[in-house]
Amino acid sequence: MTSMKLKLIYPEEKIKEPLLSKVCKNFNVDINIRKANVQEKIGWLELEFIGSEEEIEKAIQFLVDNNVEVLPIEGQVFIE
């Protein structure tokens, strides 16, 4: 099991889309939201993805393909 902490930055046109819900439904990844700030024109979240490395990579690619900026929070990848 891998745990990765990430910061997601949503553009204005994606704020109202249920992208994290789709991540949970389409990939075998658990999500733990640590911090968030969502406003009318921009939103960001700091969260943790928990799952296999392969599923986390697929989930990240899905978000990138949907114009969400995905940034690793340095030093925060854990493998059990």
N, CA and C atoms as a LAMMPS dump frame, in Angstrom:
ITEM: TIMESTEP
0
ITEM: NUMBER OF ATOMS
240
ITEM: BOX BOUNDS ff ff ff
-5.0000000000000000e+02 5.0000000000000000e+02
-5.0000000000000000e+02 5.0000000000000000e+02
-5.0000000000000000e+02 5.0000000000000000e+02
ITEM: ATOMS id mol type element x y z
1 1 1 N 0.851 -1.17 0
2 1 2 C 0 0 0
3 1 3 C 0.899 1.237 0
4 2 1 N 0.554 2.196 -0.809
5 2 2 C 1.308 3.44 -0.912
6 2 3 C 0.424 4.592 -0.449
7 3 1 N 1.041 5.547 0.207
8 3 2 C 0.346 6.76 0.633
9 3 3 C 1.108 7.94 0.059
10 4 1 N 0.393 8.831 -0.642
11 4 2 C 1.039 9.981 -1.262
12 4 3 C 0.24 11.236 -0.938
13 5 1 N 0.928 12.251 -0.414
14 5 2 C 0.272 13.526 -0.126
15 5 3 C 0.473 14.46 -1.31
16 6 1 N -0.63 15.083 -1.729
17 6 2 C -0.629 15.907 -2.925
18 6 3 C -1.38 17.207 -2.685
19 7 1 N -1.051 18.197 -3.484
20 7 2 C -1.829 19.432 -3.527
21 7 3 C -2.462 19.502 -4.906
22 8 1 N -3.78 19.684 -4.944
23 8 2 C -4.51 19.81 -6.195
24 8 3 C -4.976 21.246 -6.334
25 9 1 N -4.764 21.821 -7.511
26 9 2 C -5.217 23.173 -7.789
27 9 3 C -6.179 23.1 -8.978
28 10 1 N -7.413 23.486 -8.71
29 10 2 C -8.472 23.418 -9.711
30 10 3 C -8.627 24.748 -10.43
31 11 1 N -8.745 24.723 -11.767
32 11 2 C -9.077 25.953 -12.485
33 11 3 C -10.571 26.253 -12.299
34 12 1 N -10.947 27.464 -12.57
35 12 2 C -12.325 27.914 -12.351
36 12 3 C -13.357 27.001 -13.009
37 13 1 N -13.089 26.57 -14.233
38 13 2 C -14.084 25.773 -14.964
39 13 3 C -14.258 24.349 -14.425
40 14 1 N -13.399 23.916 -13.515
41 14 2 C -13.489 22.548 -12.982
42 14 3 C -13.945 22.483 -11.528
43 15 1 N -14.115 23.633 -10.883
44 15 2 C -14.418 23.648 -9.449
45 15 3 C -15.699 22.891 -9.121
46 16 1 N -16.717 22.998 -9.951
47 16 2 C -18.014 22.382 -9.65
48 16 3 C -18.143 20.943 -10.128
49 17 1 N -17.125 20.416 -10.803
50 17 2 C -17.18 19.029 -11.282
51 17 3 C -16.789 18.064 -10.164
52 18 1 N -17.464 16.926 -10.07
53 18 2 C -17.174 15.962 -9.001
54 18 3 C -15.98 15.046 -9.333
55 19 1 N -14.824 15.648 -9.556
56 19 2 C -13.666 14.866 -10.006
57 19 3 C -13.168 13.888 -8.948
58 20 1 N -13.151 14.293 -7.674
59 20 2 C -12.685 13.366 -6.637
60 20 3 C -13.646 12.201 -6.469
61 21 1 N -14.915 12.441 -6.649
62 21 2 C -15.895 11.357 -6.615
63 21 3 C -15.602 10.353 -7.732
64 22 1 N -15.279 10.863 -8.907
65 22 2 C -14.938 9.991 -10.032
66 22 3 C -13.66 9.213 -9.767
67 23 1 N -12.692 9.847 -9.102
68 23 2 C -11.458 9.134 -8.748
69 23 3 C -11.787 7.94 -7.853
70 24 1 N -12.63 8.166 -6.846
71 24 2 C -12.998 7.085 -5.92
72 24 3 C -13.758 5.961 -6.626
73 25 1 N -14.607 6.319 -7.57
74 25 2 C -15.418 5.315 -8.273
75 25 3 C -14.618 4.54 -9.316
76 26 1 N -13.666 5.205 -9.966
77 26 2 C -12.981 4.596 -11.106
78 26 3 C -11.619 3.99 -10.783
79 27 1 N -11.063 4.326 -9.638
80 27 2 C -9.735 3.839 -9.278
81 27 3 C -9.795 3.314 -7.851
82 28 1 N -8.997 2.361 -7.551
83 28 2 C -8.98 1.771 -6.207
84 28 3 C -8.065 2.616 -5.31
85 29 1 N -8.525 3.843 -5.033
86 29 2 C -7.756 4.805 -4.25
87 29 3 C -8.659 5.398 -3.176
88 30 1 N -8.182 5.397 -1.943
89 30 2 C -8.868 6.098 -0.864
90 30 3 C -8.311 7.508 -0.793
91 31 1 N -9.17 8.458 -0.431
92 31 2 C -8.773 9.86 -0.366
93 31 3 C -9.035 10.393 1.028
94 32 1 N -8.022 11.051 1.582
95 32 2 C -8.14 11.696 2.886
96 32 3 C -7.819 13.169 2.691
97 33 1 N -8.849 14.033 2.777
98 33 2 C -8.652 15.471 2.571
99 33 3 C -8.095 16.068 3.856
100 34 1 N -6.948 16.743 3.755
101 34 2 C -6.273 17.353 4.905
102 34 3 C -6.593 18.837 5.055
103 35 1 N -6.593 19.564 3.942
104 35 2 C -6.891 21.003 3.933
105 35 3 C -7.562 21.321 2.61
106 36 1 N -8.385 22.359 2.611
107 36 2 C -9.01 22.771 1.355
108 36 3 C -9.406 24.241 1.433
109 37 1 N -9.418 24.866 0.273
110 37 2 C -9.895 26.237 0.15
111 37 3 C -10.508 26.346 -1.243
112 38 1 N -11.83 26.415 -1.287
113 38 2 C -12.524 26.486 -2.563
114 38 3 C -13.279 27.807 -2.611
115 39 1 N -12.973 28.569 -3.636
116 39 2 C -13.632 29.859 -3.832
117 39 3 C -14.296 29.851 -5.202
118 40 1 N -14.86 30.96 -5.569
119 40 2 C -15.617 31.032 -6.819
120 40 3 C -14.737 30.809 -8.05
121 41 1 N -13.509 31.32 -8.024
122 41 2 C -12.678 31.273 -9.225
123 41 3 C -11.52 30.28 -9.163
124 42 1 N -11.199 29.79 -7.988
125 42 2 C -10.097 28.835 -7.863
126 42 3 C -10.307 27.998 -6.607
127 43 1 N -9.77 26.809 -6.632
128 43 2 C -9.848 25.96 -5.46
129 43 3 C -8.6 25.116 -5.345
130 44 1 N -8.204 24.829 -4.116
131 44 2 C -7.073 23.932 -3.903
132 44 3 C -7.388 23.007 -2.739
133 45 1 N -6.774 21.838 -2.79
134 45 2 C -6.915 20.853 -1.721
135 45 3 C -5.561 20.241 -1.446
136 46 1 N -5.283 19.967 -0.192
137 46 2 C -4.154 19.132 0.19
138 46 3 C -4.775 17.841 0.682
139 47 1 N -4.362 16.743 0.072
140 47 2 C -4.973 15.469 0.403
141 47 3 C -3.973 14.339 0.309
142 48 1 N -4.426 13.187 0.732
143 48 2 C -3.604 11.99 0.716
144 48 3 C -4.316 10.945 -0.129
145 49 1 N -3.604 10.37 -1.08
146 49 2 C -4.103 9.231 -1.848
147 49 3 C -3.501 7.979 -1.229
148 50 1 N -4.33 6.978 -0.991
149 50 2 C -3.877 5.718 -0.416
150 50 3 C -4.323 4.592 -1.339
151 51 1 N -3.379 3.765 -1.776
152 51 2 C -3.683 2.649 -2.668
153 51 3 C -2.406 2.105 -3.261
154 52 1 N -2.554 1.291 -4.286
155 52 2 C -1.356 0.78 -4.955
156 52 3 C -0.739 1.909 -5.774
157 53 1 N 0.547 1.812 -5.992
158 53 2 C 1.247 2.846 -6.761
159 53 3 C 0.636 2.997 -8.145
160 54 1 N 0.274 1.884 -8.758
161 54 2 C -0.31 1.913 -10.103
162 54 3 C -1.658 2.647 -10.116
163 55 1 N -2.519 2.375 -9.142
164 55 2 C -3.821 3.029 -9.09
165 55 3 C -3.689 4.517 -8.779
166 56 1 N -2.75 4.868 -7.908
167 56 2 C -2.514 6.286 -7.607
168 56 3 C -2.041 7.017 -8.859
169 57 1 N -1.145 6.411 -9.617
170 57 2 C -0.658 7.027 -10.856
171 57 3 C -1.788 7.229 -11.855
172 58 1 N -2.687 6.246 -11.965
173 58 2 C -3.837 6.38 -12.868
174 58 3 C -4.755 7.512 -12.411
175 59 1 N -4.99 7.61 -11.112
176 59 2 C -5.85 8.662 -10.574
177 59 3 C -5.242 10.038 -10.826
178 60 1 N -3.934 10.159 -10.618
179 60 2 C -3.25 11.432 -10.88
180 60 3 C -3.36 11.799 -12.352
181 61 1 N -3.161 10.84 -13.233
182 61 2 C -3.242 11.118 -14.669
183 61 3 C -4.65 11.565 -15.053
184 62 1 N -5.665 10.944 -14.457
185 62 2 C -7.05 11.351 -14.701
186 62 3 C -7.246 12.822 -14.329
187 63 1 N -6.728 13.226 -13.18
188 63 2 C -6.872 14.62 -12.749
189 63 3 C -6.129 15.568 -13.685
190 64 1 N -4.907 15.209 -14.062
191 64 2 C -4.118 16.032 -14.992
192 64 3 C -4.851 16.161 -16.326
193 65 1 N -5.422 15.054 -16.804
194 65 2 C -6.177 15.08 -18.061
195 65 3 C -7.397 15.994 -17.969
196 66 1 N -7.861 16.256 -16.74
197 66 2 C -9.002 17.139 -16.512
198 66 3 C -8.559 18.534 -16.075
199 67 1 N -7.324 18.892 -16.411
200 67 2 C -6.78 20.244 -16.193
201 67 3 C -6.631 20.636 -14.73
202 68 1 N -6.481 19.658 -13.86
203 68 2 C -6.184 19.927 -12.462
204 68 3 C -4.671 19.852 -12.288
205 69 1 N -4.096 20.851 -11.664
206 69 2 C -2.657 20.838 -11.39
207 69 3 C -2.417 19.96 -10.167
208 70 1 N -1.546 18.981 -10.307
209 70 2 C -1.249 18.04 -9.227
210 70 3 C 0.209 18.216 -8.825
211 71 1 N 0.418 18.594 -7.559
212 71 2 C 1.768 18.828 -7.046
213 71 3 C 2.024 17.909 -5.86
214 72 1 N 3.136 17.186 -5.871
215 72 2 C 3.455 16.397 -4.678
216 72 3 C 3.85 17.308 -3.521
217 73 1 N 3.469 16.918 -2.333
218 73 2 C 3.942 17.605 -1.151
219 73 3 C 5.218 16.889 -0.757
220 74 1 N 6.349 17.569 -0.846
221 74 2 C 7.672 16.954 -0.755
222 74 3 C 7.835 16.063 0.461
223 75 1 N 8.518 14.948 0.212
224 75 2 C 8.877 14.035 1.283
225 75 3 C 7.707 13.252 1.854
226 76 1 N 6.619 13.125 1.115
227 76 2 C 5.423 12.532 1.682
228 76 3 C 4.933 11.301 0.923
229 77 1 N 5.819 10.435 0.455
230 77 2 C 5.435 9.187 -0.165
231 77 3 C 5.815 8.07 0.774
232 78 1 N 4.837 7.27 1.179
233 78 2 C 5.073 6.186 2.126
234 78 3 C 4.628 4.875 1.481
235 79 1 N 5.453 3.846 1.62
236 79 2 C 5.124 2.522 1.077
237 79 3 C 5.161 1.544 2.228
238 80 1 N 4.076 0.771 2.395
239 80 2 C 4.025 -0.257 3.434
240 80 3 C 4.413 -1.597 2.851
